[in-house]
Amino acid sequence: MLEEERKYAVDARFGVPDLSGCVPDGGEVVTLAPVRLRATYYDTADRRLARAGASLRYRRGDAAPWTVKLPTDVAGVRHEISRTGAPSMIPAELVELVTAYTRGDALAPAAVLRTTRRSYELRDADGRLLAELDDDSVAVLDGQKVRFKFREIEVERRDGGRRLLDRVGEALYAAGANGRGEFVAKHLRALGPLPPPDLTPPAAQLPRKASAGDVLTRAVRADIARMLAYDPLVRLREPLPDGDTAVHQMRVGVRRLRTDLRTFRPVLDALWANGLRVELSWLADKLGAARDAEVLRDRLRRTAAADPLAPLDNAAVARMDADLAARHEEALTALDVALRSERYRVLLDHLVAAAAAPRLLTGRAAQPARELLPRLVAKPWRELAFGSDGISGAGHLDPLAPDEEWHEVRIRAKRARYATEAVAAVLDGPAVELAKAIADVQGQIGEHQDAAVAAQTWLSIAHADPDDHALAVTAGRLYEREREAVRRARAGFPAVWARTDRHRLTGWLP
């Protein structure tokens, strides 16, 4: 689950103000009895979790005392995962969950905090819990000794909106709280200053005079950060808040990195880049099998419901979904095994090292990005637009060509898009527009590919059970709906491509 908090530093003399004006009309502020909490935070010897903004703790007295908190892109918002377990042993599931940060290093107690908490619940007129304010007096322990103390106010959003948090924050600020909800976790205050995280983040932006190496380094770091951010969420097997899946997003990170290493290999140490691509290909295969099953299950539901006036046999559709669910579970299990393997742990080490210092060829990497990189992006663009290796370009796709040829163009669109997006960080203007246009091309042929694969899948499921006539009829009807989707995608493609293949968008390419 997602946890959204704001924190405020206060001194010992601070008095929590009257918060009744913050709740809606008819609401109330409920004061709870004080509680004493004792939390032990675990980390590696070099504090990899803390440095990455993650944490793993055991807090005595909680119903599920073991908790992992994972960072997100939004300050104060974290993924919170709690599990039961004895205090003497960290649940194996949580140890695995933080592998992307620890990379297999041992976890041991890093900080012990004793907290006296006074809580206030903000409820609406119906008794619904909108937010909780916790007034925490914290002692940081070293054995039986208190190293130092601090006090903070923590406001956690529940069923209320962010405006409620804003009102509470203003009330606290007016009463003398320091800051406006800057987020610093308790254990980070206890641990004190830390070095930067192992995973070097990408630059927020690049100057116009950036070198080719600067652009490539930024792209590689962004790809790796994306991959590793979704690693724990893949292990949880839970959907993302926006309805997407972690498997999809992690797979995108892997694909982008493989494409960047391919597109920009003239700037890279070839042996290093090729070796990394081999390992990424292994991981991509595991993610791909799970993602393909996800896509098919989602497509089955949508295609089956596409024509309410001609409903399909519900039992047959359920039978097909059960088949896909079994494939999905098998793929996820294989992915779990891969993520627990020593091979993956070693890959994590290589990825962290790659983000810190990609192996660039010094001479080419030092060249101005605006001079060198358009020449490198031109190759995947030419392969997309004009074709190669016997595959037609996007502008000359035969409407009657095999599905496989259309799929190959989709792959090339993806490569051209990722390459263009990487250099758009410094080129701006037409490069940004071209990347968006290629994304539309990719989406159009992506619909084509998903429909083509689904059509064959429905038939293969029916062929596996030839005695089930209802299943055969249902599969046939689904097949026809998918092939109609293929025809629509092909018919609409020329217009999408025409909006892409314009000199205004491609004139910067040599």
Secondary structure, DSSP 8 states (H G I E B T S, - for coil): -EEEEEEEEE-TT------GGGS-TT-EEEE---EEEEEEEEE-TT-HHHHHT-EEEEEET-SS-EEEEEE-SSTTEEEEEEE---TTS--HHHHHHTHHHHTT---EEEEEEEEEEEEEEEE-TT--EEEEEEEEEEEEEETTEEEEEEEEEEEEESSS-HHHHHHHHHHHHHTT-BSSS----HHHHHH------SS----S---TT-BHHHHHHHHHHHHHHHHHHHHHHHHHT---TTS--HHHHHHHHHHHHHHHHHHTGGGB-HHHHHHHHHHHHHHHHHHHHHHHHHHHHHHHHHHHTS-TTS---HHHHHHHHHHHHHHHHHHHHHHHHHHTSHHHHHHHHHHHHHHH---B-HHHHTSBHHHHHHHHHHHHHHHHHHEETTEE-GGG--TTS-HHHHHHHHHHHHHHHHHHHHHHHHH-HHHHHHHHHHHHHHHHHHHHHHHHHHHHHHHHHHHTSTT-HHHHHHHHHHHHHHHHHHHHHHHHHHHHHHTTS-HHHHTT--
